[in-house]
Amino acid sequence: METQTLIFIFTAITFLIYGIIAFKTRAKSTKDFYIAGGDVSPLANAMATAADWMSAATFISLPGIVSFMGYDGAVYLLGGSGGFVLLAMLIAPYLRKFGKFTLPDFIGDRYYSTTARSLAIICALAISFTYLSGQMRGIGVVFSRFLEVPIDTGVIIGAGIVFVYAVLGGMKGITYTQVAQYCILIFAFMVPVIFLSIQLTNNPIPFLGLGSKIVGTDVYLLDKLDGLNIELGFGAFTEMKSSVINLVAMALTMMIGTAGMPHVIVRFFTVPNVKDARISVGYALIFIVILFISIPAIGAFTRTFLIENLQGISYANVPEWFKTWENIGLISFNDINGDGIISYAKDSKVNELMIDKDIMFLASPEIANLPNWVIALVAAGGLAAALSTAAGLILVISTAISRDLYKNILKKGQNINDKKELIVARLAAAFAIFVGIYFGINPPGFVMETIALAFGIAASAFFPVIFMGIFSKTMNKQGAIAAMLTGLIFSISYIGHFKFLGGDPADYLFGISPQGVGLPGVIFSFIAMIIVSKFFKKAPENIQKSVQNIRTP
């Protein structure tokens, strides 16, 4: 059967599944819309959390980052998985016991301040919109390739699908849809990785294949890839190229930022109790590691296939998949010397090939000449990954606007019924979709690069107030406000200067790139919090008792 026909069949079946689940589990109350009724099982919640986490960034972009960055790309894997350990040990159970639906809810009540709540809403929106722009870019990449439409059109189509089931189902519909999406995306990821591992090394276990010899030779895969990379001027695949401080900053930003991600934290309010929140995080980490441990392998496999298939061949003889991706603008060939032969190298004066990092995994079955059904499966998995997290982010944005801003600030003290609150929430979701479409069409970088910026904002603005809100009984509202302001202003200013205003990378603070802004940001926020808090009274006695209560087993 034709590849395109199989793609349409696979994606149509998965969309039908999502639609049925969303309709069957649609939200009928604000509790359903915000926290899925609060009765989701730990296993189901863990699968939904994993789907939320294994977004377009993980499924689509991370293999490309590792493929192009090699050793340095591992920081994203270390930070992402390590962040869940931090979340499980220090954050999730305590927030669940505090009993609030959202981070602004927790911060507003813990720091007994409408100003703190308002700032938390601003931070949540800044993080979520930045993260959403990366997801929408991922949606555009997937739809553009597999529906053979321009990226901008792909963003709009994907946004429309997300809007339907996010607005209809709320958190309840999204949760059970994401359970199905996890099953689809993990299968769709592992099948081609296993195929590639067998094809290259005859080892069906990808992370073991990464360290194996190439079939029919005595040459180890990584040795060969190092040689190919060096020959083209890129440096060894296994060599560290960035500074140690920048890599550490990026890993810690991902790790600390995870503990401040609103769309991840809200997951732990959907389970019945604190014990289930802990179990849920543990399961989620296992589900995520299944994929994370295979990403270095797929990055190395696709890099090897790419160089061997394209370097030095005639443009007239490029494979069909090259033309397909070229037609949508994600691969291009510029024949500098006019000889019709593709020259791929680090030196921009001789390099004639442009490859978008975000296509590496999506194109991997075609690059390795795998069966058509594998290509269609990857299409379904890519769509599941991109749609799952986008839906969760849209819900966080709509909740921040409808519950935290509208109900708890603008209409505080008034009797707002469920029906009216749901209308506001759904209108807010529509607003989020339109903003997401704009940034999906005009992203500040490739998918993972864009999302890494959201982690920097989360680490700088949210982590200190969450951490001290749990582990310091006396921390006051003035300290919390100072921390959020410092973290938000510093991180956004740093990112804006170097990503949008043309700042010179030579001027990076301590050599730390915008993707690692969370490390200096969280340090500055903690300093501001501690200093400012010393000039004001400690938290009231009732607040200190509530903090003591959430730390009591």
Secondary structure as UniProt FT lines:
FT   HELIX           3..24
FT   HELIX           30..35
FT   HELIX           36..38
FT   HELIX           42..53
FT   HELIX           57..61
FT   HELIX           62..69
FT   HELIX           70..73
FT   HELIX           74..86
FT   HELIX           87..91
FT   HELIX           92..98
FT   HELIX           103..110
FT   TURN            111..112
FT   HELIX           114..146
FT   TURN            147..148
FT   HELIX           151..201
FT   HELIX           206..209
FT   TURN            210..211
FT   TURN            215..216
FT   HELIX           221..231
FT   TURN            232..233
FT   TURN            237..238
FT   HELIX           244..258
FT   TURN            259..260
FT   HELIX           262..265
FT   HELIX           266..269
FT   HELIX           274..292
FT   TURN            293..294
FT   HELIX           295..310
FT   TURN            311..312
FT   HELIX           315..317
FT   HELIX           320..327
FT   TURN            328..329
FT   STRAND          331..333
FT   TURN            348..350
FT   STRAND          353..355
FT   HELIX           357..359
FT   HELIX           360..367
FT   TURN            368..369
FT   HELIX           372..399
FT   HELIX           400..410
FT   TURN            411..413
FT   HELIX           418..441
FT   HELIX           447..461
FT   HELIX           463..471
FT   TURN            473..474
FT   HELIX           477..499
FT   HELIX           505..507
FT   HELIX           509..511
FT   HELIX           514..516
FT   HELIX           518..533
FT   TURN            534..535
FT   HELIX           541..550
//
